């Protein structure tokens, strides 16, 4: 489980440290994808495989499935953690997320996200503002 918020600087080679408490979950590798909200989403390899199985077993037409596969899999990158606990962030993903020098790594249960610092502050404020409304709506549906 990934939780917490961590701030790091990206080195000149585009590498960022992974929080030490996350590293054990990532020994098999990490898959990075463009996040919906202009971030980078990072999945441990076993979680990525579960997601891939879910996406490819859905009941959608073949045309929609091909589009879904292109959108998800063609833009994903498989990376490994180096001996210093860092991952290299591919340039297309950094551009997508607007990440240059600083990055915020935010735990998100079974995956984590990498954010541009300013965008993270905005997203965090929106999420905090809406969290209790969302929790209350969940409670009503149980």
NUMARKOL-920486 format. One record per atom (N, C-alpha, C): residue number from 1; atom name; x, y, z. Coordinates in steps of 0.001 Angstrom, whole numbers, m for minus. Layout:
BEGIN
ROVO   sevo   torza        xx        yy        zz
ROVO    NUM      CA         X         Y         Z
...
***
This chain:
BEGIN
ROVO   sevo   torza        xx        yy        zz
ROVO      1       N       841     m1175         0
ROVO      1      CA         0         0         0
ROVO      1       C       888      1240         0
ROVO      2       N       548      2183      m850
ROVO      2      CA      1322      3417      m976
ROVO      2       C       535      4569      m372
ROVO      3       N      1152      5256       576
ROVO      3      CA       531      6443      1139
ROVO      3       C      1608      7417      1572
ROVO      4       N      1210      8682      1685
ROVO      4      CA      2145      9729      2065
ROVO      4       C      2461     10624       878
ROVO      5       N      3160     11699      1195
ROVO      5      CA      3529     12713       207
ROVO      5       C      5008     13045       405
ROVO      6       N      5779     13030      m690
ROVO      6      CA      7223     13194      m606
ROVO      6       C      7689     14142     m1702
ROVO      7       N      8596     15047     m1367
ROVO      7      CA      9125     16000     m2340
ROVO      7       C     10588     15676     m2634
ROVO      8       N     10913     15665     m3938
ROVO      8      CA     12271     15371     m4369
ROVO      8       C     12665     16302     m5513
ROVO      9       N     13962     16342     m5762
ROVO      9      CA     14503     17049     m6924
ROVO      9       C     14920     15998     m7951
ROVO     10       N     14728     16315     m9200
ROVO     10      CA     15145     15432    m10286
ROVO     10       C     16600     15766    m10629
ROVO     11       N     17427     14744    m10802
ROVO     11      CA     18823     15015    m11131
ROVO     11       C     18982     15328    m12621
ROVO     12       N     20210     15637    m13024
ROVO     12      CA     20473     16068    m14400
ROVO     12       C     20183     14987    m15432
ROVO     13       N     20079     13726    m14999
ROVO     13      CA     19775     12627    m15918
ROVO     13       C     18294     12258    m15895
ROVO     14       N     17480     13056    m15210
ROVO     14      CA     16039     12802    m15186
ROVO     14       C     15621     11711    m14210
ROVO     15       N     16465     11451    m13215
ROVO     15      CA     16152     10413    m12225
ROVO     15       C     15593     11045    m10961
ROVO     16       N     14710     10317    m10317
ROVO     16      CA     14104     10777     m9067
ROVO     16       C     14166      9633     m8053
ROVO     17       N     14500      9950     m6801
ROVO     17      CA     14476      8905     m5766
ROVO     17       C     13033      8459     m5494
ROVO     18       N     12898      7208     m5189
ROVO     18      CA     11611      6660     m4758
ROVO     18       C     11646      6615     m3232
ROVO     19       N     10551      7006     m2567
ROVO     19      CA     10556      6948     m1099
ROVO     19       C     10982      5554      m616
ROVO     20       N     11879      5504       352
ROVO     20      CA     12374      4199       822
ROVO     20       C     11267      3214      1192
ROVO     21       N     10190      3696      1790
ROVO     21      CA      9138      2748      2195
ROVO     21       C      8338      2217      1011
ROVO     22       N      8514      2774      m188
ROVO     22      CA      7847      2268     m1392
ROVO     22       C      8682      1211     m2109
ROVO     23       N      9971      1240     m1904
ROVO     23      CA     10894       455     m2740
ROVO     23       C     10673     m1046     m2682
ROVO     24       N     10337     m1567     m1527
ROVO     24      CA     10151     m3013     m1392
ROVO     24       C      9040     m3526     m2305
ROVO     25       N      8005     m2716     m2496
ROVO     25      CA      6877     m3105     m3344
ROVO     25       C      7229     m3051     m4834
ROVO     26       N      8375     m2480     m5161
ROVO     26      CA      8713     m2229     m6565
ROVO     26       C      9881     m3074     m7065
ROVO     27       N     10229     m4115     m6327
ROVO     27      CA     11387     m4940     m6699
ROVO     27       C     11240     m5595     m8069
ROVO     28       N      9998     m5908     m8455
ROVO     28      CA      9773     m6553     m9759
ROVO     28       C      9761     m5549    m10906
ROVO     29       N      9753     m4273    m10575
ROVO     29      CA      9729     m3237    m11595
ROVO     29       C      8555     m2297    m11399
ROVO     30       N      8564     m1240    m12203
ROVO     30      CA      7546      m197    m12125
ROVO     30       C      7089       115    m13544
ROVO     31       N      5791       328    m13719
ROVO     31      CA      5270       777    m15004
ROVO     31       C      4748      2185    m14804
ROVO     32       N      5237      3110    m15640
ROVO     32      CA      4839      4512    m15578
ROVO     32       C      3913      4817    m16747
ROVO     33       N      2825      5515    m16456
ROVO     33      CA      1872      5899    m17493
ROVO     33       C      1473      7358    m17307
ROVO     34       N       995      8007    m18368
ROVO     34      CA       460      9358    m18197
ROVO     34       C      m796      9284    m17326
ROVO     35       N      m844     10104    m16299
ROVO     35      CA     m2022     10148    m15455
ROVO     35       C     m3109     11007    m16079
ROVO     36       N     m4329     10758    m15688
ROVO     36      CA     m5455     11510    m16226
ROVO     36       C     m5351     12987    m15864
ROVO     37       N     m4964     13290    m14642
ROVO     37      CA     m4905     14684    m14172
ROVO     37       C     m3521     15304    m14339
ROVO     38       N     m2877     15100    m15456
ROVO     38      CA     m1574     15710    m15746
ROVO     38       C      m514     15352    m14700
ROVO     39       N      m432     14081    m14395
ROVO     39      CA       613     13566    m13518
ROVO     39       C      1161     12304    m14174
ROVO     40       N      2086     11645    m13509
ROVO     40      CA      2581     10343    m13945
ROVO     40       C      2076      9329    m12930
ROVO     41       N      1458      8273    m13412
ROVO     41      CA       974      7219    m12527
ROVO     41       C      1968      6068    m12569
ROVO     42       N      2359      5579    m11384
ROVO     42      CA      3362      4518    m11271
ROVO     42       C      2737      3288    m10622
ROVO     43       N      2791      2181    m11341
ROVO     43      CA      2224       924    m10859
ROVO     43       C      3335       m86    m10600
ROVO     44       N      3289      m773     m9453
ROVO     44      CA      4174     m1932     m9299
ROVO     44       C      3790     m2947    m10381
ROVO     45       N      4734     m3701    m10877
ROVO     45      CA      4461     m4623    m11977
ROVO     45       C      3262     m5553    m11719
ROVO     46       N      3109     m6150    m10529
ROVO     46      CA      1932     m7007    m10306
ROVO     46       C       600     m6241    m10429
ROVO     47       N       561     m5001     m9970
ROVO     47      CA      m660     m4198    m10096
ROVO     47       C      m925     m3849    m11557
ROVO     48       N       139     m3560    m12302
ROVO     48      CA       m16     m3265    m13718
ROVO     48       C      m604     m4464    m14449
ROVO     49       N      m118     m5662    m14117
ROVO     49      CA      m641     m6878    m14758
ROVO     49       C     m2115     m7071    m14441
ROVO     50       N     m2518     m6785    m13194
ROVO     50      CA     m3942     m6873    m12832
ROVO     50       C     m4761     m5882    m13638
ROVO     51       N     m4262     m4653    m13739
ROVO     51      CA     m4953     m3622    m14512
ROVO     51       C     m5070     m4038    m15972
ROVO     52       N     m3992     m4553    m16530
ROVO     52      CA     m3995     m4984    m17926
ROVO     52       C     m5018     m6094    m18144
ROVO     53       N     m5080     m7051    m17233
ROVO     53      CA     m6065     m8129    m17344
ROVO     53       C     m7484     m7583    m17295
ROVO     54       N     m7722     m6636    m16406
ROVO     54      CA     m9049     m6033    m16284
ROVO     54       C     m9429     m5288    m17560
ROVO     55       N     m8500     m4517    m18080
ROVO     55      CA     m8782     m3728    m19279
ROVO     55       C     m9029     m4599    m20502
ROVO     56       N     m8301     m5681    m20627
ROVO     56      CA     m8429     m6508    m21827
ROVO     56       C     m9538     m7547    m21724
ROVO     57       N    m10148     m7686    m20562
ROVO     57      CA    m11229     m8662    m20432
ROVO     57       C    m12604     m7994    m20371
ROVO     58       N    m12645     m6682    m20580
ROVO     58      CA    m13911     m5961    m20535
ROVO     58       C    m14777     m6269    m21738
ROVO     59       N    m16027     m5938    m21643
ROVO     59      CA    m16956     m6214    m22738
ROVO     59       C    m17146     m4959    m23588
ROVO     60       N    m16144     m4656    m24391
ROVO     60      CA    m16222     m3549    m25329
ROVO     60       C    m15957     m4099    m26726
ROVO     61       N    m16328     m3355    m27718
ROVO     61      CA    m16097     m3802    m29092
ROVO     61       C    m14609     m3879    m29377
ROVO     62       N    m14250     m4644    m30383
ROVO     62      CA    m12841     m4793    m30742
ROVO     62       C    m12206     m3452    m31101
ROVO     63       N    m12950     m2609    m31789
ROVO     63      CA    m12420     m1291    m32146
ROVO     63       C    m12115      m458    m30919
ROVO     64       N    m13026      m467    m29965
ROVO     64      CA    m12802       292    m28725
ROVO     64       C    m11666      m311    m27920
ROVO     65       N    m11564     m1637    m27930
ROVO     65      CA    m10485     m2301    m27204
ROVO     65       C     m9132     m1941    m27819
ROVO     66       N     m9047     m1885    m29139
ROVO     66      CA     m7793     m1487    m29785
ROVO     66       C     m7424       m61    m29391
ROVO     67       N     m8400       839    m29382
ROVO     67      CA     m8132      2226    m28993
ROVO     67       C     m7695      2302    m27537
ROVO     68       N     m8368      1570    m26680
ROVO     68      CA     m8008      1547    m25264
ROVO     68       C     m6580      1037    m25098
ROVO     69       N     m6260       m56    m25774
ROVO     69      CA     m4910      m616    m25683
ROVO     69       C     m3861       369    m26173
ROVO     70       N     m4145      1065    m27264
ROVO     70      CA     m3191      2060    m27762
ROVO     70       C     m2989      3173    m26749
ROVO     71       N     m4088      3655    m26216
ROVO     71      CA     m4008      4780    m25277
ROVO     71       C     m3265      4390    m24007
ROVO     72       N     m3478      3189    m23526
ROVO     72      CA     m2890      2763    m22255
ROVO     72       C     m1486      2186    m22434
ROVO     73       N     m1343      1229    m23310
ROVO     73      CA       m94       481    m23391
ROVO     73       C       984      1158    m24227
ROVO     74       N       603      1888    m25258
ROVO     74      CA      1609      2539    m26103
ROVO     74       C      2293      3697    m25392
ROVO     75       N      1640      4245    m24383
ROVO     75      CA      2214      5393    m23672
ROVO     75       C      2850      5007    m22345
ROVO     76       N      2912      3702    m22058
ROVO     76      CA      3478      3219    m20792
ROVO     76       C      4973      2926    m20952
ROVO     77       N      5687      3048    m19855
ROVO     77      CA      7124      2767    m19822
ROVO     77       C      7411      1842    m18651
ROVO     78       N      8192       810    m18898
ROVO     78      CA      8638       m84    m17832
ROVO     78       C     10014       390    m17370
ROVO     79       N     10168       630    m16076
ROVO     79      CA     11448      1094    m15537
ROVO     79       C     11818       265    m14310
ROVO     80       N     13093       260    m14014
ROVO     80      CA     13588      m432    m12822
ROVO     80       C     14181       584    m11864
ROVO     81       N     14218       214    m10610
ROVO     81      CA     14861      1047     m9595
ROVO     81       C     16351       725     m9605
ROVO     82       N     17184      1773     m9632
ROVO     82      CA     18628      1538     m9621
ROVO     82       C     19106      1266     m8191
ROVO     83       N     20405      1059     m8037
ROVO     83      CA     20969       715     m6733
ROVO     83       C     20837      1826     m5697
ROVO     84       N     20611      3067     m6151
ROVO     84      CA     20426      4192     m5225
ROVO     84       C     18943      4467     m4959
ROVO     85       N     18067      3596     m5440
ROVO     85      CA     16636      3754     m5181
ROVO     85       C     15955      4786     m6062
ROVO     86       N     16497      5005     m7265
ROVO     86      CA     15939      6004     m8175
ROVO     86       C     15332      5332     m9404
ROVO     87       N     14411      6058    m10041
ROVO     87      CA     13913      5659    m11347
ROVO     87       C     14139      6818    m12313
ROVO     88       N     14341      6481    m13571
ROVO     88      CA     14480      7499    m14612
ROVO     88       C     13095      7804    m15153
ROVO     89       N     12754      9083    m15196
ROVO     89      CA     11459      9501    m15715
ROVO     89       C     11583      9802    m17206
ROVO     90       N     10892      9046    m18051
ROVO     90      CA     10966      9291    m19491
ROVO     90       C     10497     10712    m19846
ROVO     91       N     11178     11310    m20818
ROVO     91      CA     10878     12688    m21202
ROVO     91       C      9412     12885    m21602
ROVO     92       N      8794     11993    m22397
ROVO     92      CA      7390     12233    m22750
ROVO     92       C      6468     12309    m21526
ROVO     93       N      6749     11518    m20512
ROVO     93      CA      5924     11555    m19299
ROVO     93       C      6198     12819    m18493
ROVO     94       N      7455     13221    m18434
ROVO     94      CA      7779     14473    m17729
ROVO     94       C      7095     15649    m18413
ROVO     95       N      7089     15650    m19734
ROVO     95      CA      6419     16727    m20467
ROVO     95       C      4916     16699    m20213
ROVO     96       N      4318     15527    m20231
ROVO     96      CA      2883     15379    m19968
ROVO     96       C      2510     15972    m18613
ROVO     97       N      3326     15705    m17607
ROVO     97      CA      3029     16132    m16234
ROVO     97       C      3586     17509    m15895
ROVO     98       N      4356     18103    m16791
ROVO     98      CA      4951     19410    m16506
ROVO     98       C      5997     19348    m15404
ROVO     99       N      6668     18212    m15284
ROVO     99      CA      7685     18023    m14251
ROVO     99       C      9041     18434    m14814
ROVO    100       N      9700     19357    m14101
ROVO    100      CA     11019     19807    m14543
ROVO    100       C     12081     19515    m13486
ROVO    101       N     12153     20336    m12442
ROVO    101      CA     13197     20170    m11426
ROVO    101       C     12716     19462    m10167
ROVO    102       N     11508     19770     m9760
ROVO    102      CA     10964     19220     m8516
ROVO    102       C      9790     18305     m8827
ROVO    103       N      9624     17312     m7991
ROVO    103      CA      8516     16375     m8165
ROVO    103       C      7950     16030     m6796
ROVO    104       N      6643     15857     m6745
ROVO    104      CA      5981     15365     m5542
ROVO    104       C      5510     13960     m5851
ROVO    105       N      5863     13034     m4974
ROVO    105      CA      5396     11657     m5093
ROVO    105       C      4300     11477     m4049
ROVO    106       N      3114     11104     m4534
ROVO    106      CA      1948     10967     m3659
ROVO    106       C      1429      9537     m3723
ROVO    107       N      1336      8901     m2554
ROVO    107      CA       789      7554     m2486
ROVO    107       C      m689      7563     m2804
ROVO    108       N     m1131      6517     m3481
ROVO    108      CA     m2532      6435     m3897
ROVO    108       C     m3038      5001     m3779
ROVO    109       N     m2799      4399     m2617
ROVO    109      CA     m3237      3048     m2295
ROVO    109       C     m2400      1998     m3021
ROVO    110       N     m2869      1455     m4163
ROVO    110      CA     m2119       383     m4821
ROVO    110       C     m1199       892     m5937
ROVO    111       N     m1097      2202     m6079
ROVO    111      CA      m151      2825     m6995
ROVO    111       C       242      4175     m6407
ROVO    112       N      1146      4887     m7072
ROVO    112      CA      1463      6237     m6618
ROVO    112       C      1585      7147     m7831
ROVO    113       N      1572      8436     m7568
ROVO    113      CA      1609      9421     m8637
ROVO    113       C      2785     10359     m8445
ROVO    114       N      3300     10874     m9557
ROVO    114      CA      4373     11867     m9552
ROVO    114       C      3810     13142    m10174
ROVO    115       N      3966     14256     m9450
ROVO    115      CA      3331     15508     m9828
ROVO    115       C      4325     16662     m9906
ROVO    116       N      4038     17596    m10773
ROVO    116      CA      4633     18920    m10733
ROVO    116       C      4184     19535     m9410
ROVO    117       N      5071     20204     m8696
ROVO    117      CA      4775     20701     m7350
ROVO    117       C      3539     21610     m7321
ROVO    118       N      3476     22585     m8214
ROVO    118      CA      2347     23525     m8206
ROVO    118       C      1036     22825     m8545
ROVO    119       N      1076     21937     m9544
ROVO    119      CA      m141     21212     m9911
ROVO    119       C      m610     20315     m8767
ROVO    120       N       346     19730     m8032
ROVO    120      CA       m18     18892     m6899
ROVO    120       C      m727     19719     m5830
ROVO    121       N      m214     20890     m5544
ROVO    121      CA      m852     21727     m4521
ROVO    121       C     m2287     22059     m4903
ROVO    122       N     m2518     22349     m6176
ROVO    122      CA     m3874     22628     m6654
ROVO    122       C     m4755     21393     m6524
ROVO    123       N     m4266     20248     m6996
ROVO    123      CA     m5041     19006     m6935
ROVO    123       C     m5322     18603     m5489
ROVO    124       N     m4326     18761     m4629
ROVO    124      CA     m4503     18402     m3218
ROVO    124       C     m5591     19259     m2582
ROVO    125       N     m5603     20552     m2895
ROVO    125      CA     m6628     21446     m2336
ROVO    125       C     m8018     21038     m2812
ROVO    126       N     m8150     20716     m4082
ROVO    126      CA     m9448     20284     m4612
ROVO    126       C     m9876     18977     m3953
ROVO    127       N     m8944     18036     m3850
ROVO    127      CA     m9266     16745     m3236
ROVO    127       C     m9681     16909     m1782
ROVO    128       N     m8949     17737     m1037
ROVO    128      CA     m9287     17953       373
ROVO    128       C    m10652     18615       519
ROVO    129       N    m10966     19491      m402
ROVO    129      CA    m12248     20181      m356
ROVO    129       C    m13407     19210      m597
ROVO    130       N    m13195     18218     m1442
ROVO    130      CA    m14268     17314     m1840
ROVO    130       C    m14296     15994     m1072
ROVO    131       N    m13270     15700      m291
ROVO    131      CA    m13145     14373       307
ROVO    131       C    m14347     13981      1174
ROVO    132       N    m14838     14880      1995
ROVO    132      CA    m15938     14502      2884
ROVO    132       C    m17238     14314      2124
ROVO    133       N    m17437     15076      1071
ROVO    133      CA    m18621     14868       236
ROVO    133       C    m18570     13481      m407
ROVO    134       N    m17398     13103      m863
ROVO    134      CA    m17239     11795     m1497
ROVO    134       C    m17450     10678      m472
ROVO    135       N    m16867     10824       712
ROVO    135      CA    m17036      9797      1754
ROVO    135       C    m18508      9665      2134
ROVO    136       N    m19186     10796      2295
ROVO    136      CA    m20606     10734      2638
ROVO    136       C    m21424     10071      1550
ROVO    137       N    m21108     10302       297
ROVO    137      CA    m21854      9653      m784
ROVO    137       C    m21576      8156      m794
ROVO    138       N    m20365      7745      m443
ROVO    138      CA    m20057      6317      m348
ROVO    138       C    m20848      5652       757
ROVO    139       N    m20940      6340      1902
ROVO    139      CA    m21670      5787      3052
ROVO    139       C    m23145      5599      2728
ROVO    140       N    m23734      6488      1945
ROVO    140      CA    m25154      6392      1586
ROVO    140       C    m25417      5209       676
ROVO    141       N    m24424      4786       m75
ROVO    141      CA    m24621      3698     m1043
ROVO    141       C    m24307      2325      m459
ROVO    142       N    m23945      2277       789
ROVO    142      CA    m23631       961      1390
ROVO    142       C    m24839       367      2045
***
